[in-house]
């Protein structure tokens, strides 16, 4: 339960629907990039802004 709560919180912070992300993972659709990739992209984008 804690893991899902953490994933839900991360999705909320990233502006991604938790349920859409979960369904994408379970169905192995691949429409939504993995959360670590999204977090990494956002960090790099934030560092690039002066």
PDB file of N, CA, C, O and CB in Angstrom:
ATOM      1  N   UNK A   1       0.828  -1.192   0.000  1.00  0.00           N
ATOM      2  CA  UNK A   1       0.000   0.000   0.000  1.00  0.00           C
ATOM      3  C   UNK A   1       0.869   1.250   0.000  1.00  0.00           C
ATOM      4  O   UNK A   1       0.537   2.232  -0.664  1.00  0.00           O
ATOM      5  CB  UNK A   1      -0.940   0.001   1.207  1.00  0.00           C
ATOM      6  N   UNK A   2       1.969   1.228   0.730  1.00  0.00           N
ATOM      7  CA  UNK A   2       2.856   2.384   0.778  1.00  0.00           C
ATOM      8  C   UNK A   2       3.463   2.688  -0.584  1.00  0.00           C
ATOM      9  O   UNK A   2       3.636   3.848  -0.958  1.00  0.00           O
ATOM     10  CB  UNK A   2       3.958   2.156   1.794  1.00  0.00           C
ATOM     11  N   UNK A   3       3.783   1.632  -1.315  1.00  0.00           N
ATOM     12  CA  UNK A   3       4.373   1.821  -2.647  1.00  0.00           C
ATOM     13  C   UNK A   3       3.398   2.530  -3.575  1.00  0.00           C
ATOM     14  O   UNK A   3       3.777   3.459  -4.288  1.00  0.00           O
ATOM     15  CB  UNK A   3       4.787   0.469  -3.253  1.00  0.00           C
ATOM     16  N   UNK A   4       2.148   2.095  -3.568  1.00  0.00           N
ATOM     17  CA  UNK A   4       1.158   2.732  -4.426  1.00  0.00           C
ATOM     18  C   UNK A   4       0.889   4.172  -4.005  1.00  0.00           C
ATOM     19  O   UNK A   4       0.670   5.037  -4.853  1.00  0.00           O
ATOM     20  CB  UNK A   4      -0.135   1.938  -4.410  1.00  0.00           C
ATOM     21  N   UNK A   5       0.903   4.431  -2.708  1.00  0.00           N
ATOM     22  CA  UNK A   5       0.720   5.804  -2.223  1.00  0.00           C
ATOM     23  C   UNK A   5       1.865   6.689  -2.706  1.00  0.00           C
ATOM     24  O   UNK A   5       1.648   7.834  -3.103  1.00  0.00           O
ATOM     25  CB  UNK A   5       0.633   5.834  -0.676  1.00  0.00           C
ATOM     26  N   UNK A   6       3.068   6.159  -2.670  1.00  0.00           N
ATOM     27  CA  UNK A   6       4.234   6.906  -3.137  1.00  0.00           C
ATOM     28  C   UNK A   6       4.155   7.169  -4.639  1.00  0.00           C
ATOM     29  O   UNK A   6       4.444   8.275  -5.095  1.00  0.00           O
ATOM     30  CB  UNK A   6       5.521   6.147  -2.805  1.00  0.00           C
ATOM     31  N   UNK A   7       3.763   6.152  -5.404  1.00  0.00           N
ATOM     32  CA  UNK A   7       3.614   6.329  -6.851  1.00  0.00           C
ATOM     33  C   UNK A   7       2.534   7.359  -7.172  1.00  0.00           C
ATOM     34  O   UNK A   7       2.700   8.179  -8.074  1.00  0.00           O
ATOM     35  CB  UNK A   7       3.278   4.991  -7.520  1.00  0.00           C
ATOM     36  N   UNK A   8       1.440   7.312  -6.438  1.00  0.00           N
ATOM     37  CA  UNK A   8       0.351   8.268  -6.653  1.00  0.00           C
ATOM     38  C   UNK A   8       0.818   9.691  -6.379  1.00  0.00           C
ATOM     39  O   UNK A   8       0.479  10.617  -7.116  1.00  0.00           O
ATOM     40  CB  UNK A   8      -0.852   7.926  -5.760  1.00  0.00           C
ATOM     41  N   UNK A   9       1.591   9.857  -5.323  1.00  0.00           N
ATOM     42  CA  UNK A   9       2.107  11.179  -4.967  1.00  0.00           C
ATOM     43  C   UNK A   9       3.077  11.685  -6.037  1.00  0.00           C
ATOM     44  O   UNK A   9       3.042  12.859  -6.404  1.00  0.00           O
ATOM     45  CB  UNK A   9       2.805  11.133  -3.593  1.00  0.00           C
ATOM     46  N   UNK A  10       3.936  10.801  -6.531  1.00  0.00           N
ATOM     47  CA  UNK A  10       4.884  11.177  -7.580  1.00  0.00           C
ATOM     48  C   UNK A  10       4.140  11.568  -8.851  1.00  0.00           C
ATOM     49  O   UNK A  10       4.469  12.572  -9.482  1.00  0.00           O
ATOM     50  CB  UNK A  10       5.864  10.022  -7.867  1.00  0.00           C
ATOM     51  N   UNK A  11       3.143  10.780  -9.224  1.00  0.00           N
ATOM     52  CA  UNK A  11       2.356  11.102 -10.416  1.00  0.00           C
ATOM     53  C   UNK A  11       1.673  12.455 -10.264  1.00  0.00           C
ATOM     54  O   UNK A  11       1.643  13.249 -11.204  1.00  0.00           O
ATOM     55  CB  UNK A  11       1.311  10.010 -10.684  1.00  0.00           C
ATOM     56  N   UNK A  12       1.132  12.712  -9.094  1.00  0.00           N
ATOM     57  CA  UNK A  12       0.456  13.996  -8.846  1.00  0.00           C
ATOM     58  C   UNK A  12       1.434  15.151  -9.030  1.00  0.00           C
ATOM     59  O   UNK A  12       1.097  16.159  -9.652  1.00  0.00           O
ATOM     60  CB  UNK A  12      -0.153  14.032  -7.419  1.00  0.00           C
ATOM     61  N   UNK A  13       2.655  15.008  -8.486  1.00  0.00           N
ATOM     62  CA  UNK A  13       3.666  16.059  -8.604  1.00  0.00           C
ATOM     63  C   UNK A  13       4.069  16.287 -10.057  1.00  0.00           C
ATOM     64  O   UNK A  13       4.390  17.409 -10.450  1.00  0.00           O
ATOM     65  CB  UNK A  13       4.898  15.704  -7.773  1.00  0.00           C
ATOM     66  N   UNK A  14       4.050  15.211 -10.858  1.00  0.00           N
ATOM     67  CA  UNK A  14       4.445  15.314 -12.258  1.00  0.00           C
ATOM     68  C   UNK A  14       3.288  15.701 -13.177  1.00  0.00           C
ATOM     69  O   UNK A  14       3.494  15.954 -14.364  1.00  0.00           O
ATOM     70  CB  UNK A  14       5.035  14.009 -12.714  1.00  0.00           C
ATOM     71  N   UNK A  15       2.073  15.745 -12.630  1.00  0.00           N
ATOM     72  CA  UNK A  15       0.907  16.090 -13.433  1.00  0.00           C
ATOM     73  C   UNK A  15       0.452  14.952 -14.333  1.00  0.00           C
ATOM     74  O   UNK A  15      -0.108  15.176 -15.407  1.00  0.00           O
ATOM     75  CB  UNK A  15       1.204  17.301 -14.268  1.00  0.00           C
ATOM     76  N   UNK A  16       0.702  13.720 -13.878  1.00  0.00           N
ATOM     77  CA  UNK A  16       0.330  12.533 -14.638  1.00  0.00           C
ATOM     78  C   UNK A  16      -0.759  11.798 -13.868  1.00  0.00           C
ATOM     79  O   UNK A  16      -0.703  11.716 -12.641  1.00  0.00           O
ATOM     80  CB  UNK A  16       1.566  11.606 -14.892  1.00  0.00           C
ATOM     81  N   UNK A  17      -1.743  11.267 -14.576  1.00  0.00           N
ATOM     82  CA  UNK A  17      -2.785  10.488 -13.921  1.00  0.00           C
ATOM     83  C   UNK A  17      -2.196   9.180 -13.406  1.00  0.00           C
ATOM     84  O   UNK A  17      -1.602   8.416 -14.167  1.00  0.00           O
ATOM     85  CB  UNK A  17      -3.962  10.214 -14.889  1.00  0.00           C
ATOM     86  N   UNK A  18      -2.363   8.928 -12.114  1.00  0.00           N
ATOM     87  CA  UNK A  18      -1.873   7.692 -11.514  1.00  0.00           C
ATOM     88  C   UNK A  18      -2.474   6.482 -12.205  1.00  0.00           C
ATOM     89  O   UNK A  18      -1.765   5.525 -12.516  1.00  0.00           O
ATOM     90  CB  UNK A  18      -2.191   7.656 -10.021  1.00  0.00           C
ATOM     91  N   UNK A  19      -3.786   6.520 -12.447  1.00  0.00           N
ATOM     92  CA  UNK A  19      -4.475   5.368 -13.044  1.00  0.00           C
ATOM     93  C   UNK A  19      -4.035   5.156 -14.483  1.00  0.00           C
ATOM     94  O   UNK A  19      -3.881   4.015 -14.919  1.00  0.00           O
ATOM     95  CB  UNK A  19      -5.996   5.559 -12.985  1.00  0.00           C
ATOM     96  N   UNK A  20      -3.830   6.245 -15.231  1.00  0.00           N
ATOM     97  CA  UNK A  20      -3.338   6.104 -16.606  1.00  0.00           C
ATOM     98  C   UNK A  20      -1.944   5.481 -16.606  1.00  0.00           C
ATOM     99  O   UNK A  20      -1.641   4.612 -17.423  1.00  0.00           O
ATOM    100  CB  UNK A  20      -3.312   7.476 -17.324  1.00  0.00           C
ATOM    101  N   UNK A  21      -1.109   5.934 -15.686  1.00  0.00           N
ATOM    102  CA  UNK A  21       0.239   5.388 -15.594  1.00  0.00           C
ATOM    103  C   UNK A  21       0.197   3.914 -15.206  1.00  0.00           C
ATOM    104  O   UNK A  21       0.899   3.093 -15.797  1.00  0.00           O
ATOM    105  CB  UNK A  21       1.071   6.183 -14.579  1.00  0.00           C
ATOM    106  N   UNK A  22      -0.623   3.579 -14.218  1.00  0.00           N
ATOM    107  CA  UNK A  22      -0.728   2.195 -13.758  1.00  0.00           C
ATOM    108  C   UNK A  22      -1.238   1.284 -14.884  1.00  0.00           C
ATOM    109  O   UNK A  22      -0.697   0.200 -15.102  1.00  0.00           O
ATOM    110  CB  UNK A  22      -1.665   2.107 -12.532  1.00  0.00           C
ATOM    111  N   UNK A  23      -2.265   1.724 -15.585  1.00  0.00           N
ATOM    112  CA  UNK A  23      -2.798   0.928 -16.704  1.00  0.00           C
ATOM    113  C   UNK A  23      -1.777   0.789 -17.824  1.00  0.00           C
ATOM    114  O   UNK A  23      -1.707  -0.253 -18.474  1.00  0.00           O
ATOM    115  CB  UNK A  23      -4.082   1.565 -17.250  1.00  0.00           C
ATOM    116  N   UNK A  24      -0.989   1.830 -18.052  1.00  0.00           N
ATOM    117  CA  UNK A  24       0.053   1.781 -19.072  1.00  0.00           C
ATOM    118  C   UNK A  24       1.110   0.742 -18.700  1.00  0.00           C
ATOM    119  O   UNK A  24       1.583  -0.002 -19.560  1.00  0.00           O
ATOM    120  CB  UNK A  24       0.702   3.170 -19.252  1.00  0.00           C
ATOM    121  N   UNK A  25       1.477   0.692 -17.431  1.00  0.00           N
ATOM    122  CA  UNK A  25       2.486  -0.281 -16.969  1.00  0.00           C
ATOM    123  C   UNK A  25       1.944  -1.706 -17.037  1.00  0.00           C
ATOM    124  O   UNK A  25       2.613  -2.607 -17.541  1.00  0.00           O
ATOM    125  CB  UNK A  25       2.931   0.043 -15.524  1.00  0.00           C
ATOM    126  N   UNK A  26       0.735  -1.902 -16.530  1.00  0.00           N
ATOM    127  CA  UNK A  26       0.159  -3.248 -16.499  1.00  0.00           C
ATOM    128  C   UNK A  26      -0.054  -3.781 -17.911  1.00  0.00           C
ATOM    129  O   UNK A  26       0.248  -4.936 -18.211  1.00  0.00           O
ATOM    130  CB  UNK A  26      -1.168  -3.247 -15.730  1.00  0.00           C
ATOM    131  N   UNK A  27      -0.585  -2.907 -18.771  1.00  0.00           N
ATOM    132  CA  UNK A  27      -0.849  -3.326 -20.152  1.00  0.00           C
ATOM    133  C   UNK A  27       0.375  -3.297 -21.041  1.00  0.00           C
ATOM    134  O   UNK A  27       0.300  -3.692 -22.205  1.00  0.00           O
ATOM    135  CB  UNK A  27      -1.900  -2.457 -20.749  1.00  0.00           C
ATOM    136  N   UNK A  28       1.504  -2.838 -20.517  1.00  0.00           N
ATOM    137  CA  UNK A  28       2.760  -2.712 -21.262  1.00  0.00           C
ATOM    138  C   UNK A  28       2.545  -1.984 -22.587  1.00  0.00           C
ATOM    139  O   UNK A  28       3.053  -2.387 -23.634  1.00  0.00           O
ATOM    140  CB  UNK A  28       3.370  -4.098 -21.517  1.00  0.00           C
ATOM    141  N   UNK A  29       1.770  -0.890 -22.504  1.00  0.00           N
ATOM    142  CA  UNK A  29       1.447  -0.097 -23.689  1.00  0.00           C
ATOM    143  C   UNK A  29       2.629   0.775 -24.104  1.00  0.00           C
ATOM    144  O   UNK A  29       2.991   0.815 -25.280  1.00  0.00           O
ATOM    145  CB  UNK A  29       0.212   0.775 -23.428  1.00  0.00           C
ATOM    146  N   UNK A  30       3.226   1.467 -23.149  1.00  0.00           N
ATOM    147  CA  UNK A  30       4.378   2.306 -23.430  1.00  0.00           C
ATOM    148  C   UNK A  30       4.042   3.720 -23.876  1.00  0.00           C
ATOM    149  O   UNK A  30       4.908   4.427 -24.391  1.00  0.00           O
ATOM    150  CB  UNK A  30       5.199   1.664 -24.463  1.00  0.00           C
ATOM    151  N   UNK A  31       2.792   4.143 -23.683  1.00  0.00           N
ATOM    152  CA  UNK A  31       2.403   5.512 -24.049  1.00  0.00           C
ATOM    153  C   UNK A  31       3.019   6.543 -23.106  1.00  0.00           C
ATOM    154  O   UNK A  31       3.353   7.651 -23.526  1.00  0.00           O
ATOM    155  CB  UNK A  31       0.877   5.650 -24.042  1.00  0.00           C
ATOM    156  N   UNK A  32       3.167   6.181 -21.841  1.00  0.00           N
ATOM    157  CA  UNK A  32       3.723   7.083 -20.841  1.00  0.00           C
ATOM    158  C   UNK A  32       5.139   6.613 -20.527  1.00  0.00           C
ATOM    159  O   UNK A  32       5.345   5.450 -20.182  1.00  0.00           O
ATOM    160  CB  UNK A  32       2.833   7.126 -19.547  1.00  0.00           C
ATOM    161  N   UNK A  33       6.113   7.511 -20.642  1.00  0.00           N
ATOM    162  CA  UNK A  33       7.485   7.109 -20.312  1.00  0.00           C
ATOM    163  C   UNK A  33       7.591   6.704 -18.839  1.00  0.00           C
ATOM    164  O   UNK A  33       6.785   7.143 -18.018  1.00  0.00           O
ATOM    165  CB  UNK A  33       8.474   8.257 -20.622  1.00  0.00           C
ATOM    166  N   UNK A  34       8.570   5.879 -18.503  1.00  0.00           N
ATOM    167  CA  UNK A  34       8.757   5.498 -17.097  1.00  0.00           C
ATOM    168  C   UNK A  34       8.961   6.735 -16.218  1.00  0.00           C
ATOM    169  O   UNK A  34       9.608   7.697 -16.630  1.00  0.00           O
ATOM    170  CB  UNK A  34       9.962   4.542 -16.953  1.00  0.00           C
ATOM    171  N   UNK A  35       8.410   6.700 -15.020  1.00  0.00           N
ATOM    172  CA  UNK A  35       8.487   7.847 -14.117  1.00  0.00           C
ATOM    173  C   UNK A  35       9.918   8.315 -13.856  1.00  0.00           C
ATOM    174  O   UNK A  35      10.152   9.523 -13.817  1.00  0.00           O
ATOM    175  CB  UNK A  35       7.828   7.504 -12.810  1.00  0.00           C
ATOM    176  N   UNK A  36      10.888   7.409 -13.674  1.00  0.00           N
ATOM    177  CA  UNK A  36      12.261   7.902 -13.456  1.00  0.00           C
ATOM    178  C   UNK A  36      12.784   8.725 -14.635  1.00  0.00           C
ATOM    179  O   UNK A  36      13.546   9.672 -14.440  1.00  0.00           O
ATOM    180  CB  UNK A  36      13.200   6.728 -13.203  1.00  0.00           C
ATOM    181  N   UNK A  37      12.383   8.371 -15.842  1.00  0.00           N
ATOM    182  CA  UNK A  37      12.809   9.137 -17.016  1.00  0.00           C
ATOM    183  C   UNK A  37      12.198  10.539 -17.005  1.00  0.00           C
ATOM    184  O   UNK A  37      12.867  11.518 -17.335  1.00  0.00           O
ATOM    185  CB  UNK A  37      12.418   8.399 -18.311  1.00  0.00           C
ATOM    186  N   UNK A  38      10.933  10.625 -16.625  1.00  0.00           N
ATOM    187  CA  UNK A  38      10.252  11.922 -16.571  1.00  0.00           C
ATOM    188  C   UNK A  38      10.891  12.798 -15.499  1.00  0.00           C
ATOM    189  O   UNK A  38      11.131  13.984 -15.727  1.00  0.00           O
ATOM    190  CB  UNK A  38       8.738  11.739 -16.288  1.00  0.00           C
ATOM    191  N   UNK A  39      11.167  12.221 -14.334  1.00  0.00           N
ATOM    192  CA  UNK A  39      11.798  12.975 -13.246  1.00  0.00           C
ATOM    193  C   UNK A  39      13.167  13.475 -13.695  1.00  0.00           C
ATOM    194  O   UNK A  39      13.508  14.637 -13.475  1.00  0.00           O
ATOM    195  CB  UNK A  39      11.930  12.100 -11.967  1.00  0.00           C
ATOM    196  N   UNK A  40      13.950  12.604 -14.322  1.00  0.00           N
ATOM    197  CA  UNK A  40      15.291  12.976 -14.791  1.00  0.00           C
ATOM    198  C   UNK A  40      15.218  14.123 -15.808  1.00  0.00           C
ATOM    199  O   UNK A  40      16.012  15.061 -15.745  1.00  0.00           O
ATOM    200  CB  UNK A  40      15.999  11.752 -15.420  1.00  0.00           C
ATOM    201  N   UNK A  41      14.261  14.045 -16.744  1.00  0.00           N
ATOM    202  CA  UNK A  41      14.090  15.104 -17.739  1.00  0.00           C
ATOM    203  C   UNK A  41      13.742  16.430 -17.083  1.00  0.00           C
ATOM    204  O   UNK A  41      14.271  17.474 -17.463  1.00  0.00           O
ATOM    205  CB  UNK A  41      13.006  14.721 -18.742  1.00  0.00           C
ATOM    206  N   UNK A  42      12.852  16.389 -16.097  1.00  0.00           N
ATOM    207  CA  UNK A  42      12.444  17.626 -15.409  1.00  0.00           C
ATOM    208  C   UNK A  42      13.602  18.237 -14.631  1.00  0.00           C
ATOM    209  O   UNK A  42      13.747  19.459 -14.587  1.00  0.00           O
ATOM    210  CB  UNK A  42      11.271  17.349 -14.460  1.00  0.00           C
ATOM    211  N   UNK A  43      14.423  17.395 -14.020  1.00  0.00           N
ATOM    212  CA  UNK A  43      15.579  17.902 -13.278  1.00  0.00           C
ATOM    213  C   UNK A  43      16.561  18.566 -14.238  1.00  0.00           C
ATOM    214  O   UNK A  43      17.059  19.658 -13.964  1.00  0.00           O
ATOM    215  CB  UNK A  43      16.276  16.759 -12.494  1.00  0.00           C
ATOM    216  N   UNK A  44      16.837  17.914 -15.349  1.00  0.00           N
ATOM    217  CA  UNK A  44      17.763  18.485 -16.333  1.00  0.00           C
ATOM    218  C   UNK A  44      17.225  19.789 -16.904  1.00  0.00           C
ATOM    219  O   UNK A  44      17.983  20.737 -17.109  1.00  0.00           O
ATOM    220  CB  UNK A  44      18.022  17.488 -17.467  1.00  0.00           C
ATOM    221  N   UNK A  45      15.918  19.844 -17.162  1.00  0.00           N
ATOM    222  CA  UNK A  45      15.309  21.063 -17.677  1.00  0.00           C
ATOM    223  C   UNK A  45      15.399  22.196 -16.647  1.00  0.00           C
ATOM    224  O   UNK A  45      15.647  23.346 -17.008  1.00  0.00           O
ATOM    225  CB  UNK A  45      13.843  20.805 -18.060  1.00  0.00           C
ATOM    226  N   UNK A  46      15.200  21.874 -15.389  1.00  0.00           N
ATOM    227  CA  UNK A  46      15.267  22.892 -14.333  1.00  0.00           C
ATOM    228  C   UNK A  46      16.692  23.400 -14.168  1.00  0.00           C
ATOM    229  O   UNK A  46      16.904  24.583 -13.902  1.00  0.00           O
ATOM    230  CB  UNK A  46      14.748  22.326 -12.997  1.00  0.00           C
ATOM    231  N   UNK A  47      17.667  22.515 -14.322  1.00  0.00           N
ATOM    232  CA  UNK A  47      19.061  22.936 -14.201  1.00  0.00           C
ATOM    233  C   UNK A  47      19.515  23.810 -15.372  1.00  0.00           C
ATOM    234  O   UNK A  47      20.427  24.624 -15.232  1.00  0.00           O
ATOM    235  CB  UNK A  47      19.957  21.718 -14.097  1.00  0.00           C
ATOM    236  N   UNK A  48      18.873  23.632 -16.521  1.00  0.00           N
ATOM    237  CA  UNK A  48      19.251  24.384 -17.714  1.00  0.00           C
ATOM    238  C   UNK A  48      18.732  25.821 -17.683  1.00  0.00           C
ATOM    239  O   UNK A  48      19.251  26.685 -18.389  1.00  0.00           O
ATOM    240  CB  UNK A  48      18.735  23.681 -18.952  1.00  0.00           C
ATOM    241  N   UNK A  49      17.722  26.072 -16.876  1.00  0.00           N
ATOM    242  CA  UNK A  49      17.147  27.424 -16.786  1.00  0.00           C
ATOM    243  C   UNK A  49      18.045  28.280 -15.897  1.00  0.00           C
ATOM    244  O   UNK A  49      18.328  27.922 -14.754  1.00  0.00           O
ATOM    245  CB  UNK A  49      15.679  27.384 -16.220  1.00  0.00           C
ATOM    246  N   UNK A  50      18.490  29.420 -16.440  1.00  0.00           N
ATOM    247  CA  UNK A  50      19.392  30.283 -15.639  1.00  0.00           C
ATOM    248  C   UNK A  50      18.694  30.997 -14.497  1.00  0.00           C
ATOM    249  O   UNK A  50      19.332  31.745 -13.755  1.00  0.00           O
ATOM    250  CB  UNK A  50      20.040  31.312 -16.529  1.00  0.00           C
TER     251      UNK A  50
END
